[in-house]
């Protein structure tokens, strides 16, 4: 006859989600691979963690130019997992993620993805000593979805299999949580 301990199922490793309600688990899963930013705000959420767009300069913020959201290239590329190379002599930026390679130049609307040359609506520029690029262009070139909420000036970059929209209650709760986090951070950090 087997001992009592041998009859029991082996214990499963902890997922870390024990005790969490299902909606909280869904929110945590949706944060993975997601970047949430707000126009003219130096704070962003990357995978649910609050950060600054530029840790050295809070004047570096996303802004709108010719109906396009402009963001610091290095920040958005690295937040999405890409590598960035700056070639000073030609003022060229190279971005790579998995099999995707993008090359562009400052003040030039033309860019290449692989061997194909295309044109952006707005050229990359240097502002606050940072290379600023159209957010949608870089995000979509790196196979991410982009969501815009005009009422809050929030932009969300998410994996293609987890896009955000106005009808998704989990995404909307995360947006509310993020806006509260942005507000709280200001009050705590700056006494506003």
MOZI-V917876 format. One record per residue. PHI is phi as a letter, one per 20 degrees, with the letter a starting at -180 (999 if undefined). Layout:
BEGIN
phi->PHI
phi->PHI
END
This chain:
BEGIN
phi->999
phi->f
phi->f
phi->g
phi->f
phi->f
phi->f
phi->f
phi->f
phi->f
phi->f
phi->e
phi->f
phi->f
phi->e
phi->n
phi->d
phi->g
phi->n
phi->e
phi->f
phi->f
phi->f
phi->f
phi->f
phi->f
phi->f
phi->f
phi->f
phi->f
phi->f
phi->f
phi->m
phi->d
phi->c
phi->c
phi->c
phi->c
phi->g
phi->m
phi->c
phi->e
phi->e
phi->c
phi->d
phi->d
phi->l
phi->n
phi->e
phi->f
phi->b
phi->e
phi->g
phi->c
phi->f
phi->e
phi->b
phi->f
phi->f
phi->e
phi->c
phi->f
phi->b
phi->d
phi->c
phi->l
phi->m
phi->c
phi->f
phi->d
phi->c
phi->f
phi->g
phi->f
phi->g
phi->f
phi->f
phi->f
phi->f
phi->e
phi->n
phi->e
phi->d
phi->c
phi->c
phi->d
phi->d
phi->f
phi->g
phi->d
phi->l
phi->d
phi->d
phi->d
phi->c
phi->c
phi->b
phi->l
phi->e
phi->e
phi->c
phi->c
phi->c
phi->b
phi->c
phi->f
phi->m
phi->c
phi->f
phi->f
phi->b
phi->c
phi->c
phi->m
phi->d
phi->e
phi->e
phi->c
phi->c
phi->e
phi->f
phi->c
phi->f
phi->f
phi->c
phi->d
phi->b
phi->l
phi->m
phi->c
phi->f
phi->d
phi->c
phi->f
phi->g
phi->f
phi->g
phi->f
phi->f
phi->f
phi->f
phi->e
phi->m
phi->d
phi->e
phi->c
phi->c
phi->c
phi->d
phi->f
phi->f
phi->d
phi->l
phi->e
phi->c
phi->c
phi->d
phi->c
phi->g
phi->g
phi->e
phi->c
phi->f
phi->e
phi->b
phi->f
phi->e
phi->e
phi->f
phi->f
phi->f
phi->f
phi->f
phi->f
phi->f
phi->f
phi->g
phi->f
phi->g
phi->f
phi->f
phi->g
phi->f
phi->f
phi->g
phi->g
phi->f
phi->f
phi->f
phi->d
phi->m
phi->e
END
